[in-house]
Amino acid sequence: MKRYLFIFVAAVSLSCARNTIDYSEVISEMHSCHDTLQWTAPDLFNALEGTYDWRYVQAWGWGGSYESESDYTGWTLILNPDSTYSVNGADTVWYEGNWSLENSWYSFSLNLDTSVSKLWGQIVYCPPYLMFYNSPVDGPDHLYEKR
């Protein structure tokens, strides 16, 4: 009996250690959350400050859909309150410069010194998740999670 209890506890522990978040579901709910929060530029700028870990990408195209939770594992986005940013991948700074918010057709987008494809698109922010919504122009939607 103790052996079966040990196996059960081990199985539960392993399943809890795995990622159980359905990021496609998170993305589908983000728009209504973002709209409900009714961000103004100053409020959103202040709320965005922090460090984010890349979590997920999804895209649709002529060839079907694509999604991944591993393409950019280890990438972080740091948005500083002094309007500087950096994007780090595998402990290497890939991009850095200045950031600001820019009005756009849906909400806001990031205005960056250097173009960063993982940060293209409309900002959809529903704490702790930040999405760069690029699918309306046939680009990928990248999801980050605030630490």
SVG drawing of the C-alpha trace seen along z (x, -y; Angstrom):
<svg xmlns="http://www.w3.org/2000/svg" viewBox="-15 -60 40 62">
<polyline fill="none" stroke="black" stroke-width="0.4" points="0.0,0.0 2.8,-2.4 4.4,-1.7 1.2,-2.8 0.9,-5.9 4.5,-6.8 3.8,-6.3 0.6,-8.4 2.4,-11.3 5.3,-11.2 2.9,-11.3 0.9,-14.2 4.2,-16.1 5.4,-15.6 2.1,-16.7 2.1,-19.9 5.7,-20.7 4.7,-20.7 3.3,-23.9 -0.5,-23.7 -1.3,-27.1 -3.1,-27.2 -1.6,-30.2 -3.9,-30.2 -6.8,-30.6 -5.0,-33.4 -4.6,-35.2 -8.2,-34.8 -9.3,-36.4 -6.8,-39.3 -8.7,-41.6 -11.8,-41.9 -9.6,-42.3 -7.5,-45.0 -10.6,-46.8 -12.2,-46.7 -9.1,-48.3 -9.4,-51.3 -5.7,-52.2 -4.6,-55.8 -1.1,-56.4 0.4,-57.6 -1.3,-54.7 -0.2,-52.1 3.4,-53.5 3.7,-53.2 2.0,-49.8 4.3,-48.3 7.5,-49.0 9.2,-45.8 10.7,-42.5 8.8,-40.1 9.6,-36.5 8.6,-35.4 6.0,-32.6 4.3,-31.9 3.9,-32.7 1.0,-32.0 0.4,-32.8 -2.0,-32.1 -1.3,-32.1 -2.0,-30.4 -0.3,-27.3 -2.4,-26.9 -1.6,-27.9 1.6,-27.8 2.2,-28.0 5.1,-27.4 6.0,-27.7 9.7,-27.0 10.9,-29.2 12.2,-32.0 12.5,-30.3 14.8,-32.3 14.1,-35.6 13.3,-38.5 12.0,-42.0 12.9,-44.8 11.0,-48.1 12.5,-50.6 10.7,-53.7 13.4,-56.0 12.2,-54.9 15.1,-52.5 14.5,-48.9 16.5,-45.7 15.7,-42.4 17.9,-39.5 18.1,-36.1 20.1,-33.3 21.9,-35.8 22.9,-37.9 21.6,-41.4 20.2,-41.4 18.5,-44.8 18.5,-47.9 17.5,-51.5 14.6,-53.8 10.9,-53.1 7.8,-55.1 4.1,-54.4 2.6,-55.4 -1.2,-55.7 -2.3,-53.1 -5.6,-51.8 -6.4,-49.5 -4.7,-50.9 -1.0,-51.6 2.2,-50.1 5.8,-50.4 7.9,-53.0 11.5,-51.7 14.9,-53.0 15.6,-49.6 13.1,-47.4 12.5,-44.2 10.2,-41.7 9.1,-40.0 7.8,-43.4 5.8,-44.4 2.1,-44.9 -0.6,-46.4 -0.1,-46.2 -2.7,-44.2 -2.0,-44.3 -3.8,-42.4 -1.5,-41.9 0.6,-39.8 0.4,-39.2 1.7,-41.5 0.9,-40.6 2.2,-42.1 -0.9,-41.6 0.3,-41.4 -2.1,-38.9 -4.3,-41.5 -1.4,-42.2 -0.6,-38.5 2.2,-38.5 2.7,-36.5 1.3,-37.3 4.0,-37.2 3.0,-36.7 5.1,-37.8 4.5,-37.4 5.6,-39.9 7.8,-38.7"/>
</svg>
